[in-house]
Amino acid sequence: MIRKDIKSFAKSIPNDVKLVVASKYYDVDDLSVLVEEGIKDFGENRVDSFLPKYEYFKTMGVCWHFIGHLQRNKAKKVLNKIDYLHSLDSLELAKMINEVREKKLPTLIEVSVNEEENKNGVKIAQLDEFVQEVLKYPKIDLKGLMMMAIDGSTEESLHHQFAKLREVRDHLEKKFQIKLPELSMGMSHDYKIAIEEGATMIRLGHIISEEYKN
C-alpha cells in the first residue's frame, strides 16, 4: 500500500531532483495511486515484470526507467519501450542498443564506484575507454552516471561514495567536452545524503509504502 502522505512526501524532495519509484515493489493498483498523484517516473529492475506494467500504463504518460541489470538476451523486448536506461554496463549492450533502438535512448552508465565483485557496473579505471567507445553510437544519448552504494555503509562512507561518482562525472565532462547532467544515486535509506552530494535522480522503493513509514 502506498503511504497516505505520498503527495507531501514527494513535495519534500527538491524540485531539481527526479523521484523515480522502484516499481518492482508494487502492483498496478499501487502504481495507479501514484499516477493519480502525478508521480509518473517508474523504474523497473526486471524485464518480465516491466512488460505487463508497461502495457497497463501505456496511455497514461508514464516515464519508464530501466534501473536493473539488462541481460542482452532480453534487451530487445524493452529497448524501444523504455524512456531511460540507468544501467549501461557493457559495450555489447551499447552495440545492441545502437542496432535495435529506433530513436536515441537517454542512457546512464552504471559505475562500479566500490568495485564490489558481485555488483554490475564499469570500473572507474575503465571508464575513459568505455565512454570513448559509447560516444561512437548515435542511438545512445549519454546523460550521466548511476551507482549503488555499499549496503550497510556509514553516513561518512556514503558521502564519500556519492561524492566519488560526482567527481568521476566532472572528470568525464572535462576530458570529453560533454555534458553529463544526470547522477542517479540514492535509495530509500540513503537518498538524503545522495541529494546532498549532487544526485539528480533518486530511486526509491520501500519508503514509498505505508508499511515502511510506520
C-alpha positions as CSV (number, residue, x, y, z in Angstrom):
1,M,0.0,0.0,0.0
2,I,1.3,3.4,-0.9
3,R,1.8,5.8,2.0
4,K,-1.1,8.1,2.6
5,D,1.1,11.2,2.7
6,I,2.7,10.5,-0.6
7,K,1.9,13.9,-2.0
8,S,3.6,15.8,0.8
9,F,6.5,13.3,0.8
10,A,7.0,13.9,-2.9
11,K,7.0,17.7,-2.3
12,S,9.7,17.2,0.3
13,I,12.1,16.3,-2.5
14,P,13.9,19.2,-4.1
15,N,12.4,20.3,-7.4
16,D,15.6,19.7,-9.3
17,V,15.8,16.0,-8.2
18,K,13.6,13.5,-10.0
19,L,11.9,10.9,-7.9
20,V,12.0,7.5,-9.7
21,V,9.8,4.9,-7.9
22,A,11.3,1.5,-7.9
23,S,8.2,-0.2,-9.1
24,K,9.3,-3.8,-8.5
25,Y,7.8,-3.5,-5.0
26,Y,4.3,-2.5,-6.3
27,D,1.5,-3.8,-8.4
28,V,-0.5,-1.9,-10.9
29,D,-3.1,-0.8,-8.3
30,D,-0.4,0.8,-6.1
31,L,1.2,2.4,-9.1
32,S,-2.1,3.8,-10.2
33,V,-2.4,5.6,-6.9
34,L,1.0,7.3,-7.7
35,V,-0.1,8.2,-11.2
36,E,-3.3,9.8,-9.8
37,E,-1.0,11.9,-7.6
38,G,1.1,13.0,-10.5
39,I,4.1,10.7,-9.9
40,K,4.8,9.0,-13.2
41,D,8.5,8.1,-13.2
42,F,8.8,4.4,-12.5
43,G,12.0,2.3,-12.5
44,E,11.9,-1.4,-13.2
45,N,14.6,-4.0,-12.5
46,R,13.3,-7.0,-14.4
47,V,12.1,-7.4,-17.9
48,D,9.4,-9.9,-17.1
49,S,7.7,-7.6,-14.5
50,F,8.2,-4.5,-16.7
51,L,6.3,-5.7,-19.8
52,P,2.8,-6.1,-18.2
53,K,3.1,-2.9,-16.3
54,Y,4.2,-1.1,-19.5
55,E,1.1,-2.4,-21.3
56,Y,-1.2,-1.4,-18.4
57,F,0.1,2.2,-18.2
58,K,0.7,2.6,-22.0
59,T,-1.7,5.6,-22.4
60,M,-1.1,7.3,-19.0
61,G,2.0,9.3,-19.7
62,V,4.3,7.1,-17.5
63,C,8.0,7.6,-18.0
64,W,9.8,4.3,-17.7
65,H,13.3,4.0,-16.4
66,F,15.1,0.6,-16.5
67,I,17.3,0.6,-13.5
68,G,18.4,-3.1,-13.2
69,H,21.0,-5.1,-15.0
70,L,19.7,-5.6,-18.5
71,Q,20.5,-9.0,-19.9
72,R,21.3,-8.9,-23.6
73,N,19.1,-11.9,-24.3
74,K,16.1,-9.9,-23.1
75,A,17.1,-6.4,-24.1
76,K,15.3,-6.4,-27.4
77,K,12.0,-6.8,-25.6
78,V,12.3,-3.5,-23.8
79,L,14.7,-1.2,-25.7
80,N,12.0,0.5,-27.7
81,K,9.6,0.8,-24.7
82,I,11.8,2.4,-22.0
83,D,12.5,6.2,-21.7
84,Y,15.7,5.9,-19.8
85,L,18.3,3.3,-19.2
86,H,20.2,3.7,-15.9
87,S,22.4,0.6,-16.2
88,L,24.6,0.5,-19.3
89,D,27.5,-1.7,-18.2
90,S,29.0,-3.3,-21.3
91,L,29.9,-2.4,-24.8
92,E,28.0,-5.4,-26.0
93,L,24.8,-3.9,-24.7
94,A,25.8,-0.5,-26.1
95,K,26.1,-2.1,-29.6
96,M,22.7,-3.8,-29.2
97,I,21.1,-0.5,-28.2
98,N,22.5,1.1,-31.4
99,E,21.2,-1.8,-33.5
100,V,17.8,-2.2,-32.0
101,R,16.7,1.2,-30.7
102,E,14.5,3.2,-33.2
103,K,15.4,6.6,-31.7
104,K,18.0,8.0,-29.3
105,L,17.9,6.4,-25.9
106,P,18.7,8.6,-22.9
107,T,21.3,6.5,-21.1
108,L,23.3,6.4,-17.9
109,I,26.4,4.3,-17.4
110,E,26.4,2.2,-14.3
111,V,29.7,2.8,-12.4
112,S,31.2,0.3,-10.0
113,V,32.5,3.0,-7.6
114,N,33.4,0.5,-5.0
115,E,34.4,-2.3,-7.4
116,E,32.4,-5.0,-5.5
117,E,32.8,-8.4,-7.1
118,N,29.1,-9.2,-7.0
119,K,27.9,-5.9,-8.4
120,N,27.5,-4.8,-12.0
121,G,29.0,-1.6,-13.4
122,V,32.0,-0.3,-15.2
123,K,35.1,0.1,-13.0
124,I,36.4,3.6,-12.7
125,A,39.8,2.7,-14.2
126,Q,38.0,1.5,-17.4
127,L,35.6,4.4,-17.7
128,D,37.5,6.7,-20.0
129,E,37.9,4.0,-22.6
130,F,34.3,2.9,-22.1
131,V,32.9,6.4,-22.7
132,Q,35.1,6.9,-25.7
133,E,33.5,3.8,-27.3
134,V,29.9,4.6,-26.2
135,L,30.1,8.1,-27.7
136,K,30.5,6.5,-31.2
137,Y,27.0,5.1,-31.1
138,P,24.4,7.6,-32.4
139,K,21.4,5.9,-30.8
140,I,22.8,6.4,-27.3
141,D,22.2,9.8,-25.8
142,L,24.6,9.7,-22.9
143,K,23.1,11.6,-20.0
144,G,25.2,10.7,-16.9
145,L,26.1,8.1,-14.4
146,M,24.4,5.7,-12.0
147,M,25.7,3.9,-8.9
148,M,24.7,1.7,-5.9
149,A,26.3,2.3,-2.5
150,I,27.6,-0.5,-0.4
151,D,25.0,-2.0,1.8
152,G,25.4,-1.1,5.5
153,S,27.7,1.9,4.8
154,T,28.2,4.5,7.4
155,E,27.0,8.1,6.8
156,E,30.6,9.2,6.3
157,S,31.2,6.4,3.8
158,L,28.0,7.2,1.9
159,H,29.1,10.8,1.5
160,H,32.5,9.6,0.2
161,Q,30.9,7.1,-2.3
162,F,28.4,9.6,-3.7
163,A,31.0,12.3,-4.0
164,K,33.2,10.0,-5.9
165,L,30.6,9.5,-8.6
166,R,30.2,13.2,-8.9
167,E,34.0,13.7,-9.2
168,V,34.1,10.9,-11.9
169,R,31.3,12.7,-13.8
170,D,33.2,16.0,-13.6
171,H,36.3,14.3,-15.0
172,L,34.5,12.8,-17.9
173,E,32.8,16.1,-18.8
174,K,36.1,17.8,-18.9
175,K,38.0,15.1,-20.7
176,F,35.4,14.5,-23.5
177,Q,34.0,18.1,-23.5
178,I,30.4,16.8,-23.0
179,K,27.6,17.5,-20.6
180,L,26.5,14.7,-18.2
181,P,23.7,16.3,-16.2
182,E,22.3,13.2,-14.5
183,L,23.6,11.4,-11.4
184,S,21.3,8.5,-10.5
185,M,22.2,7.6,-6.9
186,G,20.4,7.2,-3.6
187,M,17.7,4.8,-2.5
188,S,15.2,4.7,0.4
189,H,17.8,4.5,3.2
190,D,20.4,7.0,1.8
191,Y,18.7,9.3,-0.6
192,K,19.1,12.4,1.5
193,I,22.8,12.0,1.6
194,A,22.8,11.4,-2.2
195,I,21.0,14.6,-2.8
196,E,23.5,16.5,-0.7
197,E,26.2,15.1,-2.9
198,G,24.6,16.1,-6.2
199,A,22.0,13.4,-7.1
200,T,19.6,14.4,-9.8
201,M,17.7,11.2,-9.8
202,I,16.8,9.1,-6.7
203,R,15.5,5.5,-6.9
204,L,13.0,5.0,-4.1
205,G,11.2,1.8,-3.3
206,H,10.3,0.8,0.3
207,I,10.0,4.3,1.6
208,I,7.0,4.9,-0.7
209,S,4.9,2.3,1.2
210,E,2.7,2.9,4.2
211,E,4.4,-0.1,5.9
212,Y,7.8,1.5,5.7
213,K,6.6,4.8,7.1
214,N,5.0,3.1,10.1
